[in-house]
Amino acid sequence: MFTILVYKSRVQIDMSASDVYQLVKAAAVKNANRDISGVLLFDGDYFLQYLEGPDGEIRDLYNSISMDSRHRKIVKLMEDQSPTRRFGVWYMHAIDVNTLHGDDLNEILSQGASFQPVNLGLPSHDRVLKMITAFASASWTDNDSHFEPENWEFQIKPSQFNAVVNTKNAAPCQFAFQPILNPISGEVSSIEALIRSQSGGPPSDCFKGLSPEDLYLFDLESKQYAFELASQMNLGKCKLSVNLLPMSLVRIPNAVERLLSYITDVGLVPQQVIVEITEEESITNFEDFQSALKSLRSAGISVAIDDFGAGFAGLTLLSRFQPEKLKIDRQIIDGVHYDGPKQAIVKAIIECAHSLGITIIAEGVETVEEWCWLQSVGVDLFQGYLFARPKLNGTPDIQWPVLKQV
């Protein structure tokens, strides 16, 4: 069994095709000793490299490649296993795609392909062949813009919202507040109320030991305290986001009416509230759930899907109701700037959502590299430690990105 790995990167220094051929010629000797074979494509600006060989050797080589200053924006497109080599007759081969015409690429790849024990060539449905063909035809491009990490610095600005006074020391829970913002316009779109235990601990401490019915009731009733705290903030045009389990809207009688009373009792209006529906549990009675969503929207409350891509419903939920906002789960956001499959997923989500008029939020953004990539592909709003950490019973100061002065 062999490990196969495909990555793309952008050339960091001036490099001609001749330089690349010399580089690969020298690397072929080292690769032969490590039992690694493959192919490197070059178009003058970008590399696409396919590597195959023993797992440990491939990982060591990729680690070295990732540290090589001659290129940047290294993105892993594929890592898999195979019983055979695709390009066993080469220890490494370079192809300048700018010199190719017609079927030249397929002919070259066919010469190098050596599926064992029978040479089957590269079938048209082969994933690697599709990646190589896409690269050679320039059907994908990098998202180059001024959203480069080195172009930005961050400045802390005090919270624009009023301080909050904790008036219920005996409350069964607390809330930490975290902004959801547009880094380019400098606007805070909404503040999310994140539930915490009585002692300020994680959400799991709040729900520990509760029966399903008690859990749903607690989930709904806890929002009273979130609304009371938010009413002290002077939200203005900013909205408040609260999380609800989808079945809380179904299993608790008159859940929507109760939620509306919690809002109006503290002087807020429904138009100031966004209900984030989490995907952490399955929806067993979709008709009643959909009816509750209609009631929410009829009252003026906006709806968002939280943790999209990590839960039970996913695309099925999106196909059956379209929220105003969709939050991409942080597990997809984490390291997206160097992960090809995650990038493809995020781009597909953005294209789908924007075609339906849905605002995209990236949650869990922690590095400037993640933000720059996400901003460049069209994410609308952001939430994460890069900008502000949640603050217990209050709103945090925010780190805003500012272009560096040249």
Helices and strands as residue ranges (DSSP letters): E 2-11, H 17-33, E 37-42, E 46-53, H 55-66, E 71-82, E 93-96, G 97-99, H 104-112, H 127-136, G 149-151, E 152-157, E 174-182, E 187-196, H 203-207, H 212-221, H 223-230, E 239-244, H 248-251, H 255-265, G 270-272, E 273-278, H 286-299, E 302-308, H 315-320, E 325-328, H 330-333, G 336-338, H 340-355, E 359-363, H 368-376, E 381-383, E 391-392, E 398-403
